[in-house]
Amino acid sequence: MSDGLNMSRRIRRTPYTGKVEQVGVRGFSVVNHMLLPKAFQRSVEEDYWHLREHVQLWDVSCQRQVQIQGPDAAKLMQWMTPRDISQALVGDCCYVPIIDADAGLINDPVMLKLAEDKFWLSIADSDVLLYAIGLALGRGMDVQICEPDVSTLAIQGPKSETLVANLFGEHVRDIGFFKFGWIEFQGSHQLIARSGYSRQGGFEIYLEGGHLGGDLWDYIWDAGQAFNMTPGCPNLIERIEGGLFSYGNEMTRENNPLEIGLGKFCSLDGSIDYIGRKALEKIAAEGVARIIRGIIFDGEPCPTCSIPWPIMVGQQQVGQITSGIWSPRLKANVGQSLIDRGFWEIGQEVTVITPDGQHRHGHVLKMPMV
Protein backbone atom coordinates (compact mmCIF):
# COMPACT_ATOMS: atom_id res chain seq x y z
CA MET A 1 0.00 0.00 0.00
CA SER A 2 1.67 3.23 -1.14
CA ASP A 3 -0.38 5.58 1.03
CA GLY A 4 2.45 7.31 2.89
CA LEU A 5 1.25 5.95 6.23
CA ASN A 6 3.20 3.64 8.49
CA MET A 7 0.48 1.06 8.86
CA SER A 8 -0.31 -0.85 12.03
CA ARG A 9 -3.35 -2.34 13.67
CA ARG A 10 -3.91 0.98 15.44
CA ILE A 11 -4.98 2.34 12.05
CA ARG A 12 -8.02 0.28 11.24
CA ARG A 13 -8.93 -0.92 7.77
CA THR A 14 -12.58 -0.89 6.75
CA PRO A 15 -14.72 -3.61 5.17
CA TYR A 16 -14.26 -1.71 1.88
CA THR A 17 -10.52 -0.95 2.01
CA GLY A 18 -9.63 -3.85 -0.27
CA LYS A 19 -12.17 -2.61 -2.81
CA VAL A 20 -10.91 0.98 -2.85
CA GLU A 21 -7.38 -0.35 -3.32
CA GLN A 22 -8.59 -2.31 -6.35
CA VAL A 23 -10.12 0.80 -7.94
CA GLY A 24 -7.00 2.93 -7.58
CA VAL A 25 -6.97 4.77 -4.27
CA ARG A 26 -3.80 6.86 -4.07
CA GLY A 27 -4.04 8.42 -0.64
CA PHE A 28 -5.61 8.00 2.77
CA SER A 29 -6.25 10.10 5.82
CA VAL A 30 -7.05 8.74 9.28
CA VAL A 31 -10.32 9.62 11.01
CA ASN A 32 -11.44 7.98 14.23
CA HIS A 33 -8.39 5.67 14.03
CA MET A 34 -9.67 4.33 10.69
CA LEU A 35 -8.65 4.78 7.06
CA LEU A 36 -10.49 7.35 4.97
CA PRO A 37 -9.74 7.33 1.21
CA LYS A 38 -8.72 10.85 0.17
CA ALA A 39 -7.73 10.63 -3.49
CA PHE A 40 -8.14 8.48 -6.57
CA GLN A 41 -6.68 8.73 -10.06
CA ARG A 42 -8.49 11.91 -11.03
CA SER A 43 -7.50 15.38 -9.87
CA VAL A 44 -9.58 17.10 -7.19
CA GLU A 45 -11.06 19.33 -9.91
CA GLU A 46 -12.00 16.41 -12.19
CA ASP A 47 -13.52 14.65 -9.20
CA TYR A 48 -15.48 17.83 -8.37
CA TRP A 49 -17.10 18.04 -11.81
CA HIS A 50 -17.84 14.33 -11.84
CA LEU A 51 -19.54 14.52 -8.43
CA ARG A 52 -21.73 17.38 -9.64
CA GLU A 53 -22.83 15.50 -12.76
CA HIS A 54 -22.88 11.77 -12.05
CA VAL A 55 -22.62 9.45 -9.04
CA GLN A 56 -19.81 8.27 -6.79
CA LEU A 57 -19.28 5.52 -4.23
CA TRP A 58 -17.50 6.58 -1.02
CA ASP A 59 -16.04 4.49 1.79
CA VAL A 60 -16.86 6.62 4.83
CA SER A 61 -16.70 3.87 7.43
CA CYS A 62 -14.60 6.25 9.51
CA GLN A 63 -17.93 7.88 10.45
CA ARG A 64 -18.02 5.53 13.41
CA GLN A 65 -21.26 4.99 15.28
CA VAL A 66 -21.55 5.48 19.02
CA GLN A 67 -24.56 3.45 20.11
CA ILE A 68 -26.38 4.62 23.23
CA GLN A 69 -29.15 2.30 24.40
CA GLY A 70 -31.14 1.80 27.55
CA PRO A 71 -33.69 3.44 29.86
CA ASP A 72 -31.60 6.62 30.20
CA ALA A 73 -30.44 6.82 26.57
CA ALA A 74 -32.54 9.89 25.72
CA LYS A 75 -31.48 11.62 28.95
CA LEU A 76 -27.80 11.10 28.14
CA MET A 77 -28.28 12.27 24.56
CA GLN A 78 -29.92 15.47 25.79
CA TRP A 79 -27.23 16.05 28.41
CA MET A 80 -24.56 15.93 25.67
CA THR A 81 -26.11 18.43 23.25
CA PRO A 82 -27.64 21.93 23.41
CA ARG A 83 -30.09 20.93 20.68
CA ASP A 84 -33.56 20.11 21.99
CA ILE A 85 -34.10 16.52 20.83
CA SER A 86 -37.42 16.03 22.62
CA GLN A 87 -39.37 16.26 19.36
CA ALA A 88 -37.12 13.90 17.40
CA LEU A 89 -38.98 10.92 15.95
CA VAL A 90 -37.80 7.43 15.20
CA GLY A 91 -36.45 7.67 11.66
CA ASP A 92 -34.97 11.16 12.10
CA CYS A 93 -31.37 12.15 11.48
CA CYS A 94 -30.52 15.23 13.56
CA TYR A 95 -27.35 17.32 13.42
CA VAL A 96 -26.36 17.70 17.08
CA PRO A 97 -23.38 19.71 18.32
CA ILE A 98 -21.86 18.04 21.36
CA ILE A 99 -20.18 20.35 23.85
CA ASP A 100 -18.18 20.28 27.07
CA ALA A 101 -18.69 22.19 30.33
CA ASP A 102 -17.16 25.34 28.79
CA ALA A 103 -19.34 25.06 25.64
CA GLY A 104 -16.36 23.86 23.59
CA LEU A 105 -17.26 21.62 20.67
CA ILE A 106 -16.44 17.98 21.33
CA ASN A 107 -17.93 16.82 18.03
CA ASP A 108 -20.67 17.63 15.51
CA PRO A 109 -22.26 14.27 14.71
CA VAL A 110 -25.54 13.23 13.14
CA MET A 111 -27.86 11.57 15.65
CA LEU A 112 -30.02 8.76 14.30
CA LYS A 113 -32.98 7.86 16.48
CA LEU A 114 -33.54 4.13 16.05
CA ALA A 115 -35.97 3.73 18.94
CA GLU A 116 -37.14 5.70 21.96
CA ASP A 117 -34.31 4.13 23.93
CA LYS A 118 -31.69 3.62 21.19
CA PHE A 119 -29.57 6.16 19.32
CA TRP A 120 -26.58 6.18 17.00
CA LEU A 121 -24.19 9.09 16.83
CA SER A 122 -22.43 9.17 13.45
CA ILE A 123 -19.34 11.02 14.57
CA ALA A 124 -16.66 13.30 13.18
CA ASP A 125 -13.03 12.87 14.23
CA SER A 126 -12.93 12.75 18.04
CA ASP A 127 -13.44 10.11 20.72
CA VAL A 128 -17.12 10.58 21.53
CA LEU A 129 -17.39 6.96 22.68
CA LEU A 130 -15.12 7.63 25.66
CA TYR A 131 -16.81 10.98 26.39
CA ALA A 132 -20.26 9.38 26.45
CA ILE A 133 -19.06 6.54 28.69
CA GLY A 134 -17.51 9.03 31.12
CA LEU A 135 -20.64 11.18 31.31
CA ALA A 136 -22.86 8.13 31.83
CA LEU A 137 -20.67 6.81 34.62
CA GLY A 138 -20.42 10.21 36.28
CA ARG A 139 -24.20 10.68 36.31
CA GLY A 140 -25.02 7.06 37.14
CA MET A 141 -27.14 6.58 34.04
CA ASP A 142 -28.67 3.25 33.04
CA VAL A 143 -27.31 2.93 29.50
CA GLN A 144 -25.16 0.63 27.42
CA ILE A 145 -22.64 2.40 25.16
CA CYS A 146 -20.62 0.71 22.42
CA GLU A 147 -19.26 1.05 18.90
CA PRO A 148 -21.37 -1.36 16.83
CA ASP A 149 -20.17 -3.19 13.74
CA VAL A 150 -21.52 -0.54 11.36
CA SER A 151 -19.63 0.62 8.25
CA THR A 152 -21.11 3.47 6.24
CA LEU A 153 -21.01 3.50 2.45
CA ALA A 154 -22.08 6.72 0.74
CA ILE A 155 -23.64 7.04 -2.72
CA GLN A 156 -23.39 10.71 -3.71
CA GLY A 157 -24.30 12.75 -6.78
CA PRO A 158 -27.37 13.69 -8.84
CA LYS A 159 -27.78 10.18 -10.28
CA SER A 160 -27.74 8.51 -6.87
CA GLU A 161 -31.49 8.34 -6.30
CA THR A 162 -32.24 6.48 -9.52
CA LEU A 163 -29.38 4.07 -8.93
CA VAL A 164 -30.38 3.35 -5.33
CA ALA A 165 -34.05 2.91 -6.31
CA ASN A 166 -33.05 0.44 -9.03
CA LEU A 167 -30.99 -1.54 -6.54
CA PHE A 168 -33.14 -1.50 -3.41
CA GLY A 169 -36.67 -0.51 -4.45
CA GLU A 170 -38.73 2.55 -5.32
CA HIS A 171 -39.59 3.13 -1.66
CA VAL A 172 -36.20 4.79 -1.12
CA ARG A 173 -37.44 7.78 -3.13
CA ASP A 174 -39.88 8.49 -0.29
CA ILE A 175 -37.14 8.87 2.31
CA GLY A 176 -36.98 12.57 3.18
CA PHE A 177 -33.83 14.63 3.62
CA PHE A 178 -32.11 13.74 6.89
CA LYS A 179 -34.50 10.83 7.40
CA PHE A 180 -33.77 7.13 7.26
CA GLY A 181 -35.53 3.96 6.17
CA TRP A 182 -34.65 0.34 5.58
CA ILE A 183 -33.51 -1.86 2.71
CA GLU A 184 -32.90 -5.57 2.32
CA PHE A 185 -29.51 -6.95 1.32
CA GLN A 186 -28.62 -10.64 1.24
CA GLY A 187 -31.27 -11.45 3.80
CA SER A 188 -30.25 -8.64 6.15
CA HIS A 189 -32.18 -5.52 7.17
CA GLN A 190 -30.01 -2.41 6.63
CA LEU A 191 -30.47 1.27 7.48
CA ILE A 192 -30.31 3.80 4.63
CA ALA A 193 -30.41 7.57 5.13
CA ARG A 194 -30.85 10.43 2.69
CA SER A 195 -27.70 12.22 3.79
CA GLY A 196 -24.01 12.60 3.02
CA TYR A 197 -21.04 14.94 3.18
CA SER A 198 -21.82 16.77 -0.06
CA ARG A 199 -24.40 19.22 -1.42
CA GLN A 200 -25.11 17.04 -4.46
CA GLY A 201 -27.67 14.75 -2.88
CA GLY A 202 -27.37 11.08 -2.09
CA PHE A 203 -27.70 8.31 0.43
CA GLU A 204 -25.65 6.62 3.12
CA ILE A 205 -26.02 2.92 3.87
CA TYR A 206 -25.16 2.09 7.48
CA LEU A 207 -24.13 -1.51 6.90
CA GLU A 208 -24.42 -3.69 10.00
CA GLY A 209 -22.05 -6.60 9.55
CA GLY A 210 -18.62 -5.94 8.12
CA HIS A 211 -18.56 -9.42 6.53
CA LEU A 212 -21.09 -8.09 3.98
CA GLY A 213 -18.95 -5.10 2.99
CA GLY A 214 -17.25 -6.53 -0.07
CA ASP A 215 -20.51 -7.89 -1.48
CA LEU A 216 -22.35 -4.62 -0.89
CA TRP A 217 -19.59 -2.63 -2.62
CA ASP A 218 -19.63 -4.96 -5.63
CA TYR A 219 -23.43 -4.92 -5.86
CA ILE A 220 -23.55 -1.12 -6.01
CA TRP A 221 -20.37 -0.73 -8.07
CA ASP A 222 -21.46 -3.14 -10.81
CA ALA A 223 -24.87 -1.49 -11.20
CA GLY A 224 -23.32 1.95 -11.00
CA GLN A 225 -21.26 1.55 -14.14
CA ALA A 226 -24.36 2.27 -16.23
CA PHE A 227 -24.51 5.66 -14.45
CA ASN A 228 -20.83 6.52 -14.96
CA MET A 229 -20.06 5.74 -11.33
CA THR A 230 -16.53 6.24 -10.02
CA PRO A 231 -14.95 5.80 -6.60
CA GLY A 232 -14.88 9.02 -4.64
CA CYS A 233 -14.42 10.74 -1.33
CA PRO A 234 -15.45 14.05 0.25
CA ASN A 235 -14.35 16.68 -2.27
CA LEU A 236 -12.54 19.69 -0.82
CA ILE A 237 -13.75 22.14 -3.49
CA GLU A 238 -17.36 21.10 -3.12
CA ARG A 239 -17.10 21.08 0.69
CA ILE A 240 -15.69 24.60 0.94
CA GLU A 241 -18.05 26.09 -1.64
CA GLY A 242 -21.00 24.37 0.04
CA GLY A 243 -20.16 25.61 3.52
CA LEU A 244 -19.61 22.15 5.00
CA PHE A 245 -17.25 22.23 7.97
CA SER A 246 -14.64 19.72 9.07
CA TYR A 247 -14.10 19.01 12.76
CA GLY A 248 -10.40 19.39 13.47
CA ASN A 249 -10.00 21.93 10.67
CA GLU A 250 -12.67 24.62 11.04
CA MET A 251 -13.49 23.80 14.65
CA THR A 252 -12.14 22.11 17.77
CA ARG A 253 -12.80 22.31 21.51
CA GLU A 254 -11.44 25.86 21.29
CA ASN A 255 -14.64 26.84 19.48
CA ASN A 256 -18.27 27.04 20.55
CA PRO A 257 -21.34 26.28 18.41
CA LEU A 258 -22.42 29.92 18.12
CA GLU A 259 -19.28 31.10 16.36
CA ILE A 260 -19.52 28.16 13.93
CA GLY A 261 -23.00 29.25 12.90
CA LEU A 262 -24.76 26.45 14.78
CA GLY A 263 -26.95 28.71 16.92
CA LYS A 264 -30.12 27.32 15.35
CA PHE A 265 -29.22 23.96 16.90
CA CYS A 266 -28.84 25.42 20.40
CA SER A 267 -31.56 25.94 23.01
CA LEU A 268 -30.70 29.12 24.92
CA ASP A 269 -33.95 29.84 26.78
CA GLY A 270 -33.37 27.55 29.75
CA SER A 271 -36.12 25.14 28.70
CA ILE A 272 -33.75 22.17 28.61
CA ASP A 273 -30.62 21.36 30.57
CA TYR A 274 -27.35 20.13 29.12
CA ILE A 275 -23.68 20.17 29.97
CA GLY A 276 -22.20 23.60 29.28
CA ARG A 277 -25.59 25.38 29.26
CA LYS A 278 -24.55 28.27 31.51
CA ALA A 279 -21.33 28.78 29.56
CA LEU A 280 -23.17 28.80 26.24
CA GLU A 281 -25.86 31.18 27.51
CA LYS A 282 -23.13 33.52 28.75
CA ILE A 283 -21.47 33.51 25.33
CA ALA A 284 -24.82 34.24 23.67
CA ALA A 285 -25.51 37.14 26.05
CA GLU A 286 -22.10 38.72 25.55
CA GLY A 287 -21.92 38.04 21.80
CA VAL A 288 -19.35 35.94 20.00
CA ALA A 289 -15.90 37.33 19.31
CA ARG A 290 -15.65 35.71 15.87
CA ILE A 291 -17.84 34.03 13.26
CA ILE A 292 -17.07 31.54 10.53
CA ARG A 293 -17.15 32.97 7.02
CA GLY A 294 -16.14 32.19 3.48
CA ILE A 295 -13.13 33.93 1.94
CA ILE A 296 -12.48 34.41 -1.77
CA PHE A 297 -9.01 35.54 -2.82
CA ASP A 298 -6.98 36.01 -6.00
CA GLY A 299 -3.70 34.72 -7.39
CA GLU A 300 -2.62 31.38 -8.80
CA PRO A 301 -4.33 28.24 -7.46
CA CYS A 302 -3.34 27.99 -3.82
CA PRO A 303 -1.55 24.99 -2.29
CA THR A 304 -3.09 22.63 0.24
CA CYS A 305 -3.76 24.32 3.56
CA SER A 306 -2.07 22.08 6.13
CA ILE A 307 -1.01 25.01 8.35
CA PRO A 308 -3.46 27.94 8.81
CA TRP A 309 -2.76 31.04 6.69
CA PRO A 310 -3.09 34.51 8.23
CA ILE A 311 -5.89 36.82 7.13
CA MET A 312 -4.99 40.46 7.53
CA VAL A 313 -6.73 43.82 7.45
CA GLY A 314 -3.92 46.33 7.29
CA GLN A 315 -1.37 45.24 9.90
CA GLN A 316 -3.93 43.40 12.04
CA GLN A 317 -4.56 39.66 11.80
CA VAL A 318 -8.31 39.11 11.89
CA GLY A 319 -8.51 35.41 11.12
CA GLN A 320 -6.85 32.49 9.40
CA ILE A 321 -7.68 30.22 6.50
CA THR A 322 -8.33 26.72 7.86
CA SER A 323 -9.31 25.07 4.56
CA GLY A 324 -8.58 26.50 1.11
CA ILE A 325 -8.48 25.50 -2.56
CA TRP A 326 -9.00 26.79 -6.11
CA SER A 327 -12.63 26.94 -7.23
CA PRO A 328 -13.08 26.19 -10.95
CA ARG A 329 -16.59 27.69 -10.91
CA LEU A 330 -15.66 30.94 -9.18
CA LYS A 331 -12.29 31.15 -10.99
CA ALA A 332 -10.64 32.13 -7.71
CA ASN A 333 -9.28 30.63 -4.52
CA VAL A 334 -11.81 29.97 -1.76
CA GLY A 335 -11.41 29.23 1.91
CA GLN A 336 -13.14 29.07 5.26
CA SER A 337 -12.12 31.08 8.30
CA LEU A 338 -13.21 32.35 11.67
CA ILE A 339 -13.20 36.15 11.34
CA ASP A 340 -12.98 38.54 14.28
CA ARG A 341 -15.83 40.82 15.27
CA GLY A 342 -15.71 44.07 13.34
CA PHE A 343 -14.30 42.42 10.23
CA TRP A 344 -16.84 39.73 9.38
CA GLU A 345 -19.28 41.77 7.28
CA ILE A 346 -19.86 40.38 3.79
CA GLY A 347 -17.63 42.20 1.32
CA GLN A 348 -14.97 43.15 3.90
CA GLU A 349 -11.65 43.38 2.05
CA VAL A 350 -8.83 41.24 3.43
CA THR A 351 -5.34 40.04 2.55
CA VAL A 352 -4.49 36.34 2.69
CA ILE A 353 -0.82 35.45 3.21
CA THR A 354 -0.10 32.05 1.64
CA PRO A 355 2.94 29.87 2.48
CA ASP A 356 4.80 31.10 -0.62
CA GLY A 357 4.85 34.54 0.98
CA GLN A 358 2.35 36.07 -1.44
CA HIS A 359 -0.12 38.66 -0.16
CA ARG A 360 -3.36 37.87 -1.98
CA HIS A 361 -6.29 40.26 -2.12
CA GLY A 362 -9.66 38.91 -1.11
CA HIS A 363 -12.95 39.59 0.60
CA VAL A 364 -15.44 37.97 2.95
CA LEU A 365 -18.27 35.87 1.50
CA LYS A 366 -21.40 34.35 2.95
CA MET A 367 -21.74 30.57 2.95
CA PRO A 368 -22.60 28.53 1.03
CA MET A 369 -20.60 30.40 -1.58
CA VAL A 370 -22.41 29.16 -4.68
N, C-alpha and C positions, 0 to 999 in steps of 0.2 A: 504494500500500500504506500504510494508516494504522496502522502498527505501532509508531510512536514511535521507530524506529531510523533512524539516518542510514545508508542502505544503500550498500554498495560491494561490489566483488568479494571483499574480504577476509572478508565475511560470506556464506558459501556457501548458496545455495538447495539444495533437495533434489529428487529426481525427483518428489516428491509435493507440493511447495510450491504449484504451480498448482492442484492439486485441493483442498488445504485452504483456499486463498483462495476457491474457488468455493463451498465449503460453510460459509463464514462465520467464518473465523478472525478474532479480534479482538485478538490479542496474541501476540508471540513473545519468546522468550529466545534467547540464543546459547550453544551448548555445542559445544566442539571446533570453534570458528570456523564453525559451521553453525546454521541456523535450527531452533529447536524450538518448535512451536506450544504456547502456554500457556493459551489461553482461546478459547472459542467463544461462542455466543449465550446459553447457559444460565449460571446462576450456578454457583459452585464446589459449592454444596450440591446443586443440582439434578443436576449432573454426577455427584456422589458417589452419589446414590440410583440414578441410571440405570446407572452402572457396576456396582453391586451386584446389579442385577436383570436386566440385558439384555446387550448386547454393544456394544463400541466399536471404532473403527478409529483407530489412532494412527500418526502419522508420527514415528518415533524414529530417523531416519537419522543423527541427531547421535551415536548410539552407534557411532562409527567403529570399524572393524576394523583392528587392527595385525596383519598377517600375518607370521609368523616361520616360515621354511622352510629346510630344509637339513640336512646331517649333524649339526650341533651345535644344532639347534632345541630339542630337549628339554633340553639342558644350559643353554642360555640361559634358557629358561622357568623352570627350577628355580633358577637363580642370582637371578632377579628376585623370587621369592616364597618366604615361609617355609612355605607349604603343601607338603606332600609330594605331588608329582604322579606319583610312580613307578607308582602303581596305576591311574592314569586310563586309560580305554579309548577307542578311537576311537568316537565317538558320544556322549561325555560332555560336559556343560557343568559346569565347576567354578568356583566363586567363589574368586578368588585375590587376596588383598591383595598389592600390590606395594609394596616399601619401599626406602628409601635406606640409606646406610651407618650412619645414626643411628637406624634403625628408624622413621623418619617415613614416613607413608603417601604414596606417589606417586599411587596410584590404587587402585580396588577393582573391577576388571573381572571379567567372566565369560570364562573360557578355554574355547574349543571345540577339542577335539582332532579334527582332520580326518584325520590320518594319523600314523604314528609320527614322521614328520619334518616335520609341518605343523600349525601352530596358528593360531587367530585369538584375539585379545584384543578383546572387545567392551567398549570403555572408557567410563569416566565422564569428567568434564571436566578433563583435563590432558594434556599432550603426551607420551604414552607412546611414540609413534613415535620421537621424538628421543632419549628415554631409552634405549630398546632399542638403537637404532643406536649410541649412545655406548658402552654396555656391551659390545656385540659387538665394536666396534673396539678398545676397551681390552683385551679379553681375547683378541683374535685369533681369534674364532670363525668357523667356516665356515657362515654363514647369509645368507639374503637377507631383507630386511625392507622392507615396503612397506605402503601403505594401499590395499587393493584396491577396486575399484568395487562396493562392497556397500552397500545401503541397506535398513535394517531397517524393516519394517512390522509393528506389533503389533496383534493381535486379542485384546481383553481383555474378560472378563466371563463370567458363568455359562452363557451361550448360545454361547460361542465354539466349544466342541468340536463340537457338532452342525453349526454353520455350516461349520467348516473341513472336517469329514468329508464334508459334502454337496458341497463345492467340489473337494476334492482326493483323496477316497477314504477308505474306512473304516479303512485302515491307520494313519491318523494317531492314532486312538484308542489304539493300542498304544504310542505314544511316551511313555515315562515322564517324570516330573518332572525337569527339568534334564537331559534327554537330547534328542538331535536325530535326525531322519530326513530323508527326501527326498521331494519332490513334483515333479510335472511341470507346467510352465506354458509354453504356446506353444512347445513343442519344446525347452524348456530344463529343466535339472535344478537344482532349487533346494532349499536347506537350510531346514528348518523345525524349530524347537525349542519344547518345552513350557516356556515361561518368560515373563517379563515383569515390568514394574515396578509390579505390583499384587498384592494377596492374593486376587484374585477368580478366578484361573485364566485360562489363555489360551495363545496361541502367538505366536511371533515368526518372521516369514519374512525370512531374510537374502538379499534379492534381489541376485543377481549380474547386473549389467547395468542401468545406470540408464535406458537407452532403453526398458525394459519397465515402468518405474514407473507411468506413467499408466494403462496397460492393466491392470496388476495391481490398482491402486486401484479402477478401475471394476468389474472382475470381482468383487471382494469386496464393494464398496459396493452394487452392484445386487442381489446375492444377499442381502445383509445387511438389506435393507429389510423382508423378511418376518420378521425377528427383532427389529425395532425398533432397528436399528443407528443410531448417531449418530457423528459425528467426536468424538474425545476426545484426551486427553493425560494424563500422570501427574497424579493428583488429590491435592492437598495434604492434604485431610482423611484420605483413605484411606491415604496414605503415612505420615502421623504416627501414626495409630491402629495401623497395621500394623507399626510399628517398622522401616520401610524408611528407610535413611539416604541423604543426598545429599552427594556429595563436593563440597567448596567451601562447604557449609553446616555440616553436623555435623562434618566432619573435613577436615583439610588435612595438609600436611607437618609441622605442629606436633604432630600426634597420632600415636600408635602403635596397632597393631592391637589390643593387649590392652585399652586403655581404651575402645575402640569395641565391645567384646564379640566380637571376632573371634579369641579365643584358640583356639577349636576348629579354626581353619584354620592354626594355627602349630605347626610342629615345634620343640620346645624341648629335646629330649633329645640333641642333637648327632649324630643319625643321618644328617642331610643338611646340606649346606652351602649357604648363600645369602648374598647381600649383607646386611649388618646383623645377622647372626646373633648375634654377641657382644653387640651393643647390646641386642637384644631379649631375650636370655637374662638380661642384667643387670637389665633392667626387671622381668622375671618374678620374679627372685630377690628384688628389693627390694620388689616390690609396686607397683601403679600408684597414682598420686596422685589420680586421678579416674576415674569410670566414666560411661558414657552411660546416661541414664535418661529415662523419660517424666515429664512434669509435667502435672498437672491443676489448673486454677485458675479462680476465680469471676469475676463481673463480666459486663458486656455483652460481646458478641462482639468479640474483639480485632482490631486492624488487622493488616495484613501485616507480617511481621517482616523488614525489610530491614536493620536494625541490631540487633545482639544486645541483649536486655533483661536487666538484672541480676536474679539470684535471690538473695534475702537470707535469712539466719537471724539474727534480731536485727539488729545493726549490721554483720554480717560478710557479704560477698558470697561465695557458695559455688558459683556457677555462672552461666550465662547461657542464656536461651532462644535457640536458633539457628533453629528453625522453629516457628511457632505458628499456630493457627487455632481457630475455633469448631467443636466436634463436635456435630452434630445428634443423634447417638445417645446420647452421654454427657450432653448438655445442659450443657456446660461448655466452657471453653477448654482446649486440649491443646497441649503442646509437647514438644520434645526438647532435652536439655541434658546437657553433661558436668557432673557434680556431684562436688565435692571429697570426699576420704576423710573419714569421720566424719559425713557428712551424706547419704549415698546410700542408706540403708536405706529399704525400701518403707514408706510411710506417714509419713516425715519431713515435718513441716510447714515450709512455706517461704512467702516473700512474693515475688511477681513484680511488678516495677516496669515498667509499660508506658509508651510514649512520651507518653501524655496525662498522665503524672504520677501515675496511680492506683497504689496499693499493693494488689495483689490477693492474697487468701489462696489457698494451694494446698498440694498435697503430692506426694510422689514416688510414681510408679507404675512397675510393671514393664512391659516391652514384650514382645510386642505388647499394646496396652492393652485391646483387645476381641477 
